[in-house]
Amino acid sequence: MMTSSADGGRTWGPPRRLPDGILGPTKNKPIALEDGTWLSGSSTEGWWTGWRVHFELSQDAGRTWRLAGPVARGQGAGLDAIQPCLLTYRDGRLQALCRTRNGVIASAWSRDQGRTWSPLARVDLPNPNSGIDAVTLADGRQLLVYNHRSPAPESPGWGVRYPLDVAVSSDGATWRHVLTLESHPLPNGYAYPAVIQSSDGLVHVTYTWDRRMIKHVVLDPRTF
């Protein structure tokens, strides 16, 4: 569903369905590109086709949409990925970082404003089959919130969702750990982060706390 506001989010119009075949963003926020295109990261979890990532674009403020993908799963057996988050680079490239059930975060790149994407490739960061989110900071760096944990050997497709960490990168390939938000073991851990940067430069992160509440943390990226 889609709804819009004409007064900065104070009131909202009636929701309307997206077109058939358009799913909307799967967990993570869409972004607006410099040419006004809306780009939404989406995914499916098919029984026979596996997990697949695709993208949805609108050039008319959500009135019509087109699909890009699904993204190739990479070499060999490939990566089962979902829930892409989107990053922008000053040279015009776009990057998608994805949750996988392969024990790592996956990455894909676009050089044509999201119309086509490179095959998925592994990033040197663990992923216990848990949602992530990222944001491009005003200074050009990339900030990622994720669970720095690999799946256990006895359950290769799944792991606990703690600790919850923050990493930064300048190139999307090499990531530097800067902060642990949570580390205490909990039955349901800390999951499904969402992250934005507000106009004052501060970074806001929300995430589930043991699936019993939502926690909100504010970070100053100038400190790391």
Secondary structure, 3 states (H helix, E strand, C coil): CECCCCCCCCCCCCCECCCCCCCCCCCCCCEECCCCCEEEEEEEEECCCEEEEEEEEECCCCCCCEEECCCCCCCCCCCCEEEEEEEECCCCCEEEEEEECCCEEEEEEECCCCCCCCCCEEEEEECCCCCCEEEECCCCCEEEEECCCCCCCCCCCCCCCCCEEEEEECCCCCCEEEEEEECCCCCCCEEEEEEEECCCCCEEEEEEECCCEEEEEEECHHHC
